[in-house]
Amino acid sequence: MKKRLAISAFVWVAVLTTAVAQQKYVVNIDLNQVVNDKVKVTYTLPKVERDTIEFHIPKIVPGTYSIYDFGRFLGDFQAMDAQGQALVTEKITENRIAILEASKLASISYWVEDSYDTDLGNVIFEPAGSSIEEDSAYVLNTFAFVGYLEDMKDLPFELTVTKPQALFGASALAKEIVNDSTDVFSTDNYFDLADGPILYSVPDTTTFVVGGAEILISVYSPNGVLEASFVKEQIEPTLEAQKEYMGGTLPVDNYAFLIYLFDGSSLSGAFGALEHSYSSLYSLPEADPSYLAQIIRDVAAHEFFHIVTPLNIHSEEIGDFDFINPKMSKHLWLYEGMTEYAAGLAQVKYGSMSFEEYLTVLESKIKRAGSFKDDLPFTELSIHCLDETKDQYGNVYQKGALIGMALDIQLRELSEGQYGVENMMIDLSEEYGKHKSFQDEVLFDTITAMTYPEIRTFFSQYVEGAEPIPYGEYFAAVGVEFAGVVETQELTLGHISFGVQDSLLVVNSTDQMNAFGEEMGYEDGDLLYEIDDTLIDIGNYQEVFAAFKSNHQVGDNVQITVLRANKKGKLKQVKLKASAMEVTVKKPGKMTLVENPTPEQLALRKAWVNK
């Protein structure tokens, strides 16, 4: 009797263990079978207990603030039972597919097209997209390839990637290398999987340790122009400064910089990066490293600071992100503005940037903020950033950072230099952390309770309200004279948007082109070649633009040569001509140090920037 009981118990435990083990997603992406820039994705699925269920793939993902509809890139979707028989499916939206008789569902398969060279429209900013370059490089933003079953995104995922033997998969995700052609990545849930991009390429990597965290750099440069070792030289001092800013250690054990360089032009015409909790993915032009160096330093400084927020400080809207029907938080001033501010402050406070250089950075942000609506409350910008305030989103990196600066100075002033936004972010991290979200409506009150009553007034006036930030008052407190924002006239090149292609500036968009640009006759895709017979490229464009404005008067003849594709796609030189024209622009007055600052001003400046 005891023996029978023991056997029965063993069988019961074995069955239970098997059932639990099956309550996860087992997904395979096969990079060895590429057909027309598409790869196949297959799933073995957890048990479904309902008659109908939806398969979801993201409409939007954290950090993008744009609707991309990744379901557009899926094709030949099939849902099958355990015997391999097809189940009936119905497409509800681009990103939702209903599966009938779902209690029989055992597996799913489909093909995914990449976004880097698609003709589907609604172009995806490359750091949020996907690239399939057979046997060469694969950019796997996992959310572009893998979805989840409705109400079941909290189950574990096991992602197997079958890949060419010569390629290495770089990622911050936990990885098991099964053999030369198989990697297995494991996460606790879909959010963690979507938060972990993977870059497959011929290995060019380096690792080092900062603040207790192992840092991985992986670079794909199709022509070998940029190397991981060079990137390390550029960003290691910045990371060391950020470590000091965060108290000497980092809040993560590992972090990956995944850098993909494109030869030619990108489909979006832009370049940059997308942050994740433990990594960031970069899409940059394959240009001279001397040009890329400052871009990499600046972008990496910003993206790396996202290990603070939203990783350890986030609202419920992010902590339980809805990939299909997202609700935007009203705190972009925190997620992007404070991150951008901290990236600069760390460099001046603990790095090699001088105070004068930092003031130039702040001048630039005030100038750029002037091109956006200053009377738009920042909370409104945040909530409606997917639609009605989308064109104002860029201000999160300008005025958003300046909000952080003003808040920092006010906190330092109220605390006699003892407490600033560094301390505030640490306190918020301790109050919340990775697994605890704050409520959007109470954050301002929470920060006020941690700090001073005057801070609630600050938020009411300058973040929730439409009052302009009195920059002059804040700068005066630290011994800096600020002449304010003034309107002035300056020559224009047409108010067009530029990207980079083959080391030249390319006209990305003429949507906002002014009268000079219309007279000049720019077209999307034009490559700037010469201005007044001076060759121009990404290495000298700032000097050439400045010379243009210095050497011309209103009404002068201006000649700009562009390279424009003819009907056969061959680039031809086209000379464009127009009369020089001025436009009204808002510029910040020059910042200068007070000649005889008071001891109080010097003490507050020291507490603020350590200078």
N, C-alpha and C positions, 0 to 999 in steps of 0.2 A: 504494500500500500504506500509506504513511504517512497519507494522507488518510482512508482507510477506518478505520484504527486511531483516528485523532482523532475521527471521527464516532462510532465504537463507544464510545469512552471517554466522549464527551459524553452519549450516550444512557444509558450505565450510571450516570454521575453523576447525571443528571436523575432516573432511576428511583429511585436510592438516596435522593436528596434528598426526592422525593415520599413515599417510604415513611416516612422519618424524620418528615417534616412531619405525616403522618397519625397518628403515635403520640402522640396527645394527645386529650383530650376537648374537643369543641366543644359547648357547652351554650347553649340559649336559654331565657330566661324572658320571657314576653310579658305585660306589665302592661296592655296596651291591650285585651286580651280577658279580662275578668273575668266569670265565670259563677258565681252563688251563692257569692260570696266565695272562688272558686277561680281559680287561674291555671294555664296549661299550661306544662310544662317538656319540652323536646325535646333529644335528644342525637344528635350524630354521634360514633361511638365509635372508639377505636383497635382495631386488628386483634386478634382473639382466636384463639389457636392450640389450643384444646381443645374437646371435644365438649359439655361442660356447664360453665357458669360461673354464679356467683351475683352478683346485683346487691345491694349493701348501702346502707342509709341508716342513720344513727347510732341506736343504742340509748341512748347517753349521749355527752355532749361534755365536753371539758375545762372545769373551773371550776364545773360545776353540782353534782357529787356527788349526782346524782339520776338515776334511770332514767326516761327520758321516751318512748322508743319513737316516734321521729319517723315511722317507717313507717306509723303509724296514719292519717296525714293524706294518704296517697297514694291515688289512685283511678284506675280505667281504665288500668291499667298495660299497655303494649304493647311488645313487642320485635319488630323487623322485620329482614328481610334487605335486601340492596341493591336488590331489585326491589319492596320495599314489602310483601312477603308476611309475614304474622304467623308468629312462631315460638312454639312451645309453652312456656309458663311455669308454674311451680309455686311457690306461696307456702309457704315453709318456716317462717318466723316473721314477726312483725310487720315486721321490718327486713331480712329476707333473702328474695330471690326467685330461684329457680333458672331458668335459661334453657337450654333444650335446643337441640341443633344449633348450639351457640354459635359454631362456626367460620364460620357464615353471618351472624352478627350484625353489623348495620351501624348500627342506630339504636334508640333507646328514646324513649317518650313517656309522660307521665302527667299527671294534674291534682293540684294540691296545695291542700288546705284550710288556712286560717290557724288558729292556736291561740288567738288573743286572745278569740274569742267562740264557741268550739267547745262542743259538748255531749258530747264523747267521754269525759269524765272524766279522771282523772290529770292535773289542771290543770298546765300548764307555767308556771313563774315567767316573767313576761313578758319580761324581758331575754334569756331563752334561747329565746323563741318567735318567732312570726311574725304579722304583721298585714297584711290586705289591705283597704284602704279606698279603693274605686274613685275614681280621679282626685283623691285627697286625700293619702293617706300610705300608704306600704308599708314595713313593717319586714322586711327580708330578712336574717335569720340564715341564711347560705348553707347551713349543714348541715341546715336544715329543708326546703330545696328541692332540693338537689343531693346525689346519692350517687356511688358508684363501683363498678367491677367488682372482684370478689374478687381479691386479690393484685396489683391494678393501681392502687393509690391513689397511687403515687409518680410517676405520669406527669403532665405539665403539663395545666392546665385553662385553657380560654378561655371565659369566660362573657359572653354577649351579653344585655343587658337592653334590651328594647323597651319604651318608656315614654311616658306623656303628655308633650307638649312643654313644658308649664309646670313640670314637676317636675325637681328636681336630685337626683342620686344622690351622697350624701356617704359616703365610705369611706376607709379607710387603704390599701386595695388599689390597685395600679397600674391606672390607668384611661385609656382612650382614648375621647374623645368623637367619635364618627363623624359624627353629625349631631344635630339637635334632639331626635330621638326614639330614638337608639341610643347606648348606652354599651357598651364592651368592657373587661372586667376579666381580667387574666392573672395566673396563679400557677404556681409550679413544681411543685406537687403538691396533693393533696386537703387535707392538713393546713393548708397556708397558705390555701387557699380557705375552709375551715371556720373559720379564725381571723380572717376578715375580714367582719364584718357590713356591710350597706349600708342606709342610710336614705334613702328617696325621699320628698320633700315639696316644697312651694313653698319656694324657697330663703330661708332666714334663717341666714346663716353669717357667721363672722368668722375671720380667721387672725392669728396672731402667732408670734413666734419666741422660744423659751426654750432656752438651752444648746445652740444649734446645731440644734435640732429645730423644724420647722414644725408648729404646733399648729392644728388645725381644730376649730371648734365648729359643729355644725349642730343647730338646734332646730326641732321640730315642736310648735307650741302651737295647738290647734284654734281657740281664741278669741283668740289673740294676746296672751295674758297674760304670757308669758315671751319674752324676746328673747336672741339669741346675745350681743349686746353686754353685757347684764347678767351673763350667765354668765361671760364673760371677766373682768369686774371682780371676780367672786367667786373665781375659781380661779387667776388669774395670779399673785397673791402666793404662793399655796401652791406652785405649780409652780416659782417662783423659789427658794423655800426648799428644795424637793426637789432642784433643780439643785445647790445648794450642798452638800447632803447627799451627793450623788453625785460630788462633786469638781469641780464647775464646768461640766461638760458632761453631756449625756444620752446613753445608749447606743442611741438610735434617731434616725433622720433625720426622721421624721414621726410624728404621733400625731393621732387623731381622737376627739373627744367627740361621740357621737351621742345626742341627748336627745329622747325621745318623751314627750309629756305626754298623759295620758288625761283626758277630760272625763267625770266620773261616777266609777264604780268599776271596778277591774280584776277580771278573772275570778278571779285568785288571791287578791284582797283585799290583796295586798302591793305594795310598790314597792321599787326598788333598781337595781342595775346588775350587769352581767356583764363581767368583764375579758377582754381579748384582748391579744396581744403588742404591737399597734400601735394599739389603739383600745379603747374601752369603750362599751357600749350601755346607756342608762338608760331606765327606764320609771317615770315619776313622776306624781303627781296634778297636774292643772292648778289649782294653788292660788296664793294671793297670793305674789308673788316674795319678800317679806320672810320668809315661812315656808320657802320652798324654798331660800333662800340658804345657810343652815347645812347643810341636808341635802346640797346640791350640793357644798359645800366639803368636808364630811366624807367623802362617798362618793367624790368625785373624788380626794381625797388618797390613799385606799386603792387604788382601781383603777389609778391612774396608776403606782403603785409596782410593779405587776406587770410593768413593763418590765424589772425586775431579775430577778424570779423569778415565773413559770417561764421567761421568755424566755431568759435567760442562765444560769440555774441550774435544772436539772431532772433527774429520774431517768429511767431507761430506760422506766418505765411511762408517762411523759408524752412523752418524746422520740420514742417509737414508739407513740403512743397507739392502743389497740385500741377502735374505735368500736362494736364488736359485743359483745365479751367482755372488758370492761376489767378490769385488775388495778390495785387502788388502791395508791399509794405510802404508806409509813408516815411521811411527812414533812410532814404538814399544818402542823405547828408552824412549818416553814420557809415554805411557799407562802402560807399565809394568816396565821399568827400573826406571823411576822417582817414581813410586808407591813403588817399593821395596826399593829404597833409602830413601824415606820419612819415611817409616815404621821403619827403623833403626835409622834415624836421630832424629825422635821424641822421641824415647826411651832414647837416650843419652842426648838430649838437654833439655827435659822436664820431663823425667822419672828417673828410678833408675839405668840405665846402666852407668857404669863408662867409662871414656875415654879409659882406657886400654882395657876394654872388647870390646869397639867399634872398636878399632884398630885390635883386634883379628877377629872380624866379617869381616872387610875389607880385612885382610890377607887371610881369607878363600875365599872370593869372587875373589881375584886376583888369587889364586891357582886354583879354579874351572874354571875361565875364561881361564886359560892356556890350558885346554883340548879342547877348541873350536878354530876355525880359527880366529886369531887376525887380519888377513889382509882382512877379509870380511867386506866391508862397512856395517854399521848397517842399513842403509836405504835399501840396497839390501837384507839383511837378512829378513827385515820386509815385503817387497813387495812379496818375493817368499817363504814365510814361509809355504805355503800350499804344496809346491812341492820341488823344487831343494834345498832349504836351510832348509828344515824341521828338519834335524838332528842337526841343529845349534840353534834351537829355545830356548833351555835351557839357552843360553847365555844372554837372555834378563834379567834374574834375577841375573846374575853375572856382565858381562861387562856393561849391561844396567844400573845397579845401580851405577857402577863405573863412567860411563859417567855423571850421576847425581852428584856424589861427586866432580868430577873435575870441572864441570860447576859451582857448588855452590862455591867452593873455589875461582875460577877465578872471579866470580861476586863479592864476598866479597872483594877480593883484589882490584878490579877496583873501588869499591864504598867506600873504606876505612872502610869496615865492615858494611855498612848501608843497603846493598841490597843483597839478596841471592835467592835461588830457591823458598823459602817460599813466598817471595814477588812476584817473577815471576809468580808463579802459581795463586796467588790471582789476579794479573793483567790480566792474561789470562782468568780467570773465569769471571772477570768483562767485558772484551772485548767480550767474546763469550757467555758463559752460556749454560744452558740446551737446549735451542731452537735455538741456532745459531751455525752452524758448521764452522770450518775454512777450507780453501782450502789447500790441502796437500802440494802444491808446494810453498806456500807463508809463511808457519809457521816460518821457520828459519829467514826470513826477518822481519816478524812481531816481533819476540822476539828481534832481533837485534835493531829494531827501539825503542823498549821499554827500551833497556839496553845500550849496548856499541858496537861500530863498531868491537872491538876485538872478540866479541862473534860470529860474522859471520864467522870469521876465524876458531874459535873453531869448529863450526859445519862442516865447509868444510874439516877440517883436520881429526877429530876424529869420526864423525857420517856419513857424506856423503863420506868421504875419508877413506883410509886404513892405515893411520899413527897410530902407537901405541901410546897410551896415556902415556906421561912421568910422571908416578906416582911419581917418586922421586922428581921432581920439585914442584908438588902440595903439597906433604907432607912436603917438606922443608919449604914452605911458612908458615906452621902452627907449625913449630918447631918439626917435626918428621923426624927421619932418617930412610930411607928405602934402604935396600941393593940391591933391584932389584930382578928380577926373575932369578933364577939359575936352571940349570939342575943337577939332582942328581940321584943316584941309590937307590932304595929301594925294599924290598921284596914285592911280589905281591900275592894276594889271587886268582887271575885268571881273573880280570877285568870282573866281572859278575854283572848283575843288580839284586838288592834285593828288595823284598817287605816284607810284614808282614802277617803271618798267625798263629793264635793261639799263639800269643806272641813269635813266632819264626821267624827268617829270612827265607824267601822263595826265591829260585832262580827264578826270573821273566823271565830273558832272558839270553841266552848264545850266542847271535848273535855277540857280540863284544869280546868274550872270547879269551884270549891269550894262549900261548903255555903251561903255567903252568896249566891253567884251563882245557885244552884239555887232558894233562897228568893225571890230577886229575880225570877227567871223570864226571864232573857235568852234570846234566840233568835238564831241565826246570821242576819246581815243587818240586825239592829237598828242604827239610827243614834242615837248619844247626842245628846240635844237639851238637856236641863236636868239639873242636879244641885242639889237644894234650891233650885229656882226660879232658879238662875243659868244663863244660856245658856252652852253649851260648844261650842267648835270647835277646829280645829287650832292656832289662834293663842293660845288661853288655857288649854288643857286641863291643862297642868302646874300652873298657879296654882290652878285649880279643884280638881284632885285634892288639892293640898296643903291648901287651905282645908277640904275635906271631912274630912281626917284631923285637922286642928287643932280643928274646931268640933264634933266628935261624940265621944261616949263610948260604950262598949259598951252595947248595949241600946237606944240612941236609935232613933227612927223615921227611916228614910232613904227619901227619895222621889227616884226617877230617872225622867225622862220620856224615852222613846225614840220615834223615828219608825219605824213598822212597816208593811210593805205588807199591805193586805187582799187578799181573794181576787181582786179586780179589778186588783191591782197598785198601787193608790193608797196613798200614805203617809198614815197616821193617827197622831196622838199617842196613846201608850199610857203610862199612869202605872204604874210598877213600885214596889213597896214591900217593905221588909224591915227587920229589926232589925240595927243596926250590930254587926259581929263582928270580933274580932281573930284574927290568925294569927301563927304564929311565923316570923320571917324572920331570915336571917343578914345582918349588916351589918358592913362594915369600920369599925373605929374611926377617928376623925378623924386625919388626918396633920397634924402641926405641925412647924415648923422648930425644930431644937435652938437654945436661947437662946445658948449659947456654944460653937459648933462648933469643933473642932480644926482646925489648918491642914491636916491630912491629909484631913479630911472636906470642907473647902471646896475643896481641890485636886481631889479625886475628883468632887465635884459639878460643878465647872467643866469637867472633862474629859468628864463624862457629858452634861450638858445646856447647857453654855456659859453658866451663870447663877451 
